[in-house]
């Protein structure tokens, strides 16, 4: 799918391919998402096993954003990560990535976890906060 961003640049949303992984890790590193970068093999396996995995790339094939998650296709669509290159923020790319995957699974409710710095972004898209829990195996 081709998008024209608010600055009139063309960006293409397409399914993730294994060759995109290093570019995704570069974005993760630039964002400071060290857990994903340091756990390289687990992160790569997560991408391999995700049934919602799309990248946004420019005409010159530069990956400038991505969305990764999973869905049962009927009720829930959980977004694990959504990230856009800092140079492409404020142009509508994050919104379009969410819209793109939700249009593929229109019956689902979209759920995600976010940090406080992205709260206004998600609220601006109509998301509402909800209460939840998290635990990892060694806690």
C-alpha positions in Angstrom: 0.0 0.0 0.0 1.3 3.4 -0.9 0.8 6.4 1.4 1.4 10.0 0.8 2.5 11.6 4.0 1.6 15.1 5.1 5.0 16.3 3.7 4.0 14.7 0.3 6.6 12.0 0.6 5.6 8.5 -0.6 6.0 5.6 1.8 5.0 2.0 1.2 3.6 -0.4 3.8 4.4 -4.0 3.1 4.7 -7.3 4.9 7.9 -7.8 6.9 10.7 -9.8 5.3 13.7 -11.3 7.1 16.0 -8.9 5.3 14.3 -6.0 7.1 15.4 -7.1 10.5 18.7 -5.3 10.8 17.0 -2.0 9.6 14.4 -2.6 12.3 17.1 -3.1 14.9 18.8 0.1 13.8 15.5 1.9 14.5 15.2 0.2 17.9 18.7 1.2 18.8 18.1 4.8 17.8 15.0 4.9 19.9 16.8 3.5 22.9 14.9 0.2 23.0 17.9 -1.6 24.3 16.0 -4.7 25.4 15.0 -5.5 21.8 18.5 -4.8 20.6 20.4 -6.7 23.3 18.1 -9.7 22.9 18.8 -9.9 19.2 17.9 -13.6 18.7 14.7 -13.5 20.7 13.6 -10.3 18.9 14.3 -11.9 15.5 12.3 -15.0 16.6 9.4 -12.7 17.7 9.3 -11.2 14.3 9.3 -14.6 12.7 6.4 -15.8 14.8 4.2 -12.6 14.6 1.2 -12.8 12.3 1.0 -9.0 12.3 4.3 -7.6 11.0 4.6 -4.8 8.5 7.3 -2.2 7.6 7.0 1.2 6.1 9.7 2.1 3.6 10.6 5.0 1.4 10.9 4.9 -2.4 14.6 4.3 -2.0 13.8 1.2 0.3 14.8 2.8 3.6 12.7 1.3 6.4 11.3 4.3 8.3 8.7 2.6 10.5 7.2 -0.7 11.5 4.4 -2.4 13.4 4.5 -5.8 15.0 1.9 -7.8 16.9 -0.5 -10.7 16.7 -4.2 -11.3 16.3 -6.8 -14.0 16.5 -8.5 -12.1 13.6 -11.8 -12.0 15.3 -11.6 -10.3 18.7 -8.2 -9.1 19.6 -5.3 -7.4 17.8 -2.4 -6.7 20.1 0.3 -4.4 19.0 3.7 -5.3 20.5 5.7 -2.5 18.9 5.0 0.5 16.8 7.9 2.7 15.8 8.6 5.4 13.3 11.9 7.0 12.5 12.3 10.3 14.3 12.6 12.1 11.0 9.1 10.8 10.0 7.2 11.6 13.1 4.3 14.0 12.9 3.6 13.1 9.3 0.9 10.6 10.0 2.9 7.4 9.5 2.2 5.8 12.9 -1.5 6.5 12.5 -1.5 5.0 9.1 0.4 1.8 10.2 -2.3 1.3 12.9 -5.1 2.0 10.5 -3.6 -0.4 7.9 -3.4 -3.4 10.2 -6.8 -2.6 11.8 -8.4 -2.5 8.3 -7.0 -6.0 7.7 -8.7 -7.2 10.9 -11.7 -4.9 11.2 -13.6 -7.0 13.7 -10.9 -6.8 16.3 -10.3 -4.4 19.1 -6.8 -2.9 19.1 -4.8 -3.2 22.3 -1.3 -2.1 23.1 1.0 -1.0 25.9 2.5 2.5 25.7 4.8 4.7 27.7 3.8 8.0 29.1 5.5 10.0 26.3 3.3 8.4 23.7 0.0 8.8 25.6 -1.2 11.9 23.8 -0.4 10.2 20.4 -2.7 7.3 21.2 -5.4 9.4 22.9 -5.4 11.5 19.7 -6.3 8.4 17.8 -9.2 7.6 20.0 -7.5 5.0 22.3 -8.4 5.0 26.0 -6.3 3.9 28.9 -7.1 0.6 30.6 -5.7 -1.3 33.5 -3.5 -4.3 33.0 -0.6 -6.4 34.5 2.8 -7.6 33.3 5.1 -10.3 34.6 8.2 -12.0 33.1 9.3 -15.5 33.9 12.2 -14.7 36.3 10.2 -12.2 38.5 
